Amino acid sequence: MAQKNSDHHSLISLRRNLHQHPELGFEEHQTRRILIDALESEGFRVQGPVAGTGFYVDIKGDKPGPTIAYRADIDGLPIQDEKPVPYASSHQGKGHMCGHDVHSTIAFGIARNLNQNRDKIRGTVRIFWQPAEEPNPSGAPEIIKSGILDECSAIYGIHCDPNLDAGSICILSGMVTASFDKFTITVTAPESQHSARPHQGTDTIWVTNKIISELYGLPGRLTNSLDPCVIAVSMIHGGDTHNVIPKQVSFAGTIRCSKHEDREVILQHIEKLLDSFSSIYSIECNMQTGRGAPPVRNDDRFATAARSVVEQNPEISLVSCSPSMGGEDFAHYSLKLPALFMRLGTSSGPSTSHPVHTPLFDVDESVMEPASQLLSEILIQNLSTSHDS
């Protein structure tokens, strides 16, 4: 029990250190140093850098077998931490408001647990800490380019979920998160018009309204309504006075699809739609896109096997949850390898129930040690099953 308590407190100390020093994507130099110091204090040989500020460790079992991977993300967000706690961010305008400090700490706990149980491991677990999950472009494609996953046969990861009770985990089969693509569309007329005489030119506000209405009608018409897809316009800019129709209007938003192929169908249709509006109204309609992550899809076999491990665990319970239309760059890995991405419950009251990406986000830290133990068991189980098959 003393060892377990010691592990629990060391994880809390590490998490709070990370939480106080958040850094943005590809700038995680202090974060990297904190984590590497913790790993080296446990005797690990840290390898890297990869993808800029990323790194990894290998835990090789006493028995031969394949190599599987476990990913943790390390970057924070450009959000001010407003929590009244002693471990709040000390970096102005930056905060770990998505739980990446927790993910990184749990990965450290997994590494330590596996290192203490090499006799149970039939193969190798490669645990890596990835930079820049949040920005677009993100860090996962850079990790893939580095080649450190080329010899791996599977990949695992988790995300904090303040919608689930602390001490619970959700393991879905199939879709977990949606694809994410951002767009900006600009509608430009030859010149502005007086609001009293819109017939003398092109009303860019009117055309923009028609385009947005068309966009909102695409999901469920171009795509199967049984496969969720969401188009949302979140910014509109045009004009600066009440009696002049502006020469240019721009608007921006996101496209999120549960099926990878649907995003291509929608984007191609929008291009055709804009061409038709340009032709009909003698204006310029241009679109810029920022391609984000594809959908995360879990391997059904891994999900079933992991659920069986959870059912035998006395500290963490299995709960149900729904797929999310949010984006997650772990999806790039799930295109390359059989993958399992799980949601860990972190809520135990009002202070730990704030949504991710908000200034008051926090977690119940008591989940980290049992989660590290459980995830270690899931990884060991995967290697044992792979060896047997």
N, C-alpha and C positions, 0 to 999 in steps of 0.2 A: 504493500500500500504506500509506503514511503516513496518508492521509486515512481509510482504512478502520480502521486502528488507533486513530486519534483518535476516530472515531465509536463504536467498541467501548468505549473507556474512558469516554467521556462518558455512554453509556447505563448502564454499571455504576455510575458516580458518582451519576446521577440515581436509579436504582433503590435504591441503598443509603440515600440521603437519605430517600426515601419510606418505606423499610422501617423506618428508625429512628423515624419519626414517624407511626405509624398512628392513624387516627381512625375512629370508628364512623359508621354511616349517617346522612346528613344533617348530620353535624358535621365534615365534612372541610375545614375552613377553612385549616389549615396546608398540607394536601395540595394544595388548590387553588392556594394561593400559590406553592408550590414548582414546580408544573407550569406555571403561567402565566408565572412568571419565566423558566423554561427556554424556553418557546415565544417569548416576547417577545425574548429574547436572540438568537433566530434570525430575528427580523423579522416574526413572525406577528402579525396583528391578532386578538386573542382576543375572542370574542363571548359574551355571557352577562351575568349568571348565568341558568341554566335549571334548573328543578327544585331550586331552593335553592342548592346548591353546585356544580352542573354548569356546563359551558362547552363551546365548540366553536370550531374553526377551519375555514375553507374553503380548499381548494387548487384554484384554478381553472386548468384547462389552457389551452394556447395555441389549442386547437381547440374549437369548440362541441360540446355534447353534453349528456346527462342528468346528474343529480346522484345520487350514491350515497353511502351512509353507512358509517362504521366506528365501532364502539363499544368503549370501554374503561371498566371499572368502577374506582372509586377507594377504596372503603371497606375498612376492616380488620374484624377480629373481636374479640369480648371474650374473648380467649385469651392467657394469659401466654406470651411468647416465651422459650423456655428454651435457645436455641441458644448455644453458647460461641463466638460470633463478634463481631468489633468493631462490626458494623452491626446487632446485635440491637436490638429495640425499646427505646426509652427511655421509653415510655409504659406505666406499670404496668397490667397486666391487659389490654393491647391488643396485637394483633399482626397482621401481614400473613401470616396462615396459610393463605390461599387463592390467593395469587399476584396479587392485584389491583395491587400495586406493579409487578409484571412486566408485566401487561397495559397499565398506564398508560405505562410506559417504552417498550414496543414501539410503542404508538400514537404517542408522540412521535417515535420513529425513523421510523415510516411517514410522518408529516407532513414531516419533514425530507427524506426521500428523494424524496417526491413533489414537494416544492417545488423540488428540484434537477433535476427531470425534467418540468417543465411542458410541454415541447415534445412529450412522448409522451402527454399526457393529452387525451382527447377528451371534455371535460365537466368536472365538478366532483366532488371527493371532500370530503365533510363528515365530519371526525373529531370525535367528541364524547366527553367524559369524564363518565360517569354516576355520581351518588352512589348509595349505599344499595342495592347488589345483594343484600346478605345479609339484611336484615330483611324482615318481612312485616307490613304492605305495604311494597313495595320501590320503587326509583326509576324503573324502566322505564316504568310507567304515567304517572308525572309528566313524564318526557321526552316521551312521546307527546302528553300534554295540552298541552305547551308549543308544539307545532306545528312544531318544527324538522325533523321528518321528513316533513312534508306534501308537500314537493316532491321527495322522494327516491324512486327506483325500485327500490332494493335496499339491503340492509344486511348487514354482515359483522362477525364477531367471533371471538375465540379464548379458550381456557382452558388454563392450565398443566395438565399431566398427569404426575405423578411415576411413573405406571405405564408410561410410554413412555420410550425412550432419548432422551437429548438429541441434537438433530440430526435428529429425526423428526417427522412430522406425520400425523395421521389425519383423513381427510375422509369422513364418512359421507353417504350419501343417505338421505332419510327421517328417521325418528326418531333424535334424538341424546340427549335427556334426557326424563324423565317429568314429568308434572304433580305438583304438591305441594300437598296440603291437610292442615292439622292439625285435630284435633278433641279436644274434652274432653267426656266423658259423665259425668253425675252421676246416681246412683241414690239416691233418698231415700225412706225408710219413715216412717210416722207417728211411730214411736218406736224406740228401741233395744230389744234383747231379751237376756235372759240366755242364755248359750250352752247351758245345760241344758234350755231349753224353747223351741227355735226355732219349734215349731209354733204358738206363741201369737201370732206376728206374722210379719213378712216378713224372711227372711234376706237382707240386702243383699249379703253376700259371695257367696252362692250364686247370686243373680240376676245379679250382675256377671259371675261366671264363665260363666254360660250366654250372656250377651250377647257376651262376648269370643269364645267358641267359635263363635257364629253369624257374627261379623264375619270370622273367619279362613276361614270356608267360602265367602264371597261371591266372591272372585276365582276364575275358572274355572267358576262356576255362573251368576252374573249376566252375566259377561263371557266373551268368547272366550278360551280358554286360550292361543291363539296370539298374543294381544295382552297382553303382560305387565302385571300389576297386583299391587301389594303393599300389604297392610294390616298395620301393625305397632303394637302397644301397647307403649309405652315407659315409662309411669308408672302406678302404682296407689297410691291413698291411701285408707285406711279403718281405723278402729279404733285404740285405744291401750292395750288390755289383752287378756289371753288369754281372759277368760271373759265378755265382753260383745260381742254382735253389734252393730256400729255402726248408728246411724240413717242414716248417709250414707256412701257410697263413691263416689269419683271415679277415673276413669282417662283417660289421654290417649295420643294417638299420631298417626300420619300415614297418609294414603292417597296412593298414587303410581300413576298410570296412564299407559300409553304412548299411549292415545287420549284426546283431549280429551272426547269424548262419554261415555266410560265413567265418568269421575269424577262426572258428573251422575246417571247411573243408580245408582251405588253410594250416593251421599249421600242420594238420595231414598228408596232402599230402607231405609237405616239409620233414617231418620225413621219410616217405617212400622213397622219392627221395634221401635223403642222405644215407639211407641204401643201395640203389641200387648202388650209386656211390662208396660206401665203398667196396661193393662186387666186382664190375667190376674192379676197379683199385687197389685193395689191399691196401687201405689207411683207415685212420680214419676220418670220417666226423661227427662232433658233433655240436649240436645247443643248445644254451641257450636262453631262452625267458624271457621277462619281460612283464607280462600281464598288460595292461593299462585299460583305461575306455572303456566301450561298447559305441555304438552310442547313442547320445541324440535323443529321439523321443518325439515330442510334442503331447499332447492330442488334437485331432481335435476340440472337443467341447470347450475346454478352449481357443484355438487359435481363434475360431470364436467369442466367447464372448468378448475376449480382444480386438479384432479388432473393434468391435462395440463401445467399450468404447473410443478407440483412435479416432474414426471418430467423436465423439462429443467433442473432446478436442481441444481448440483453439490454444494451444501452441506447440503441438507435432503432426507431421503428420505421416501418415502410408505410408511406402514405401516398395517396393519389394526387395528381395535379394535372393541369391541362397544358398543352403546348403553348409557347409564347410567340407572338408576332414580332417580338424584339429581335435584334441581330446579335450575333456572337461569332467572333473570328475563329473560334475552335472549329467552325464549319469547314474551313479549308483543310483541316486534318481529316475530317470525316469523309471528304472526297478522295483522300489519298489512302486511308487505312480504315479497316473496321474499327469503329469508335463507340465509346460510351461516355456520355456527358450527363452528369447527375445534378440534382438540385438539393442542396443541404439547407434544412430549416434552421433559422438563426433568431427567431423571434420568441421572446418570453415576457413581453410587457410593452407598455407604450414607448419606452425609450429605444427599444430594438425592433419596432414595427414600422419605422419610417421607410418609405420606398427608396430603392437605389437611385443614385444620381440626384439626391436631395441633400441640403446642408446639414440635416440632423441624423443622417443614416448612421447606424451603429449595429453591433451584433452581440448576442449572448456568447461570450468567450468560452463558456463551459463546454461548448460543442466541439471545440477544436481537437482536444486530446482523444475523445472517443471516435470522432470522425477519422482521425489519423489511423487509429487502430483498425477501424472497419475497412477503410480503403486499402490498407495494407493487406488485409485478408482477401479482399476482392482481387487484388493484383496477384497474390500468391495462388489463388484459385484458378485464375485465368491460365497461368503458366502450367499448373498441374494438368488442367484440362487439355491444353494445347499439346502437352507431352503425351498424354494418353491417346489423343486422337491421331 
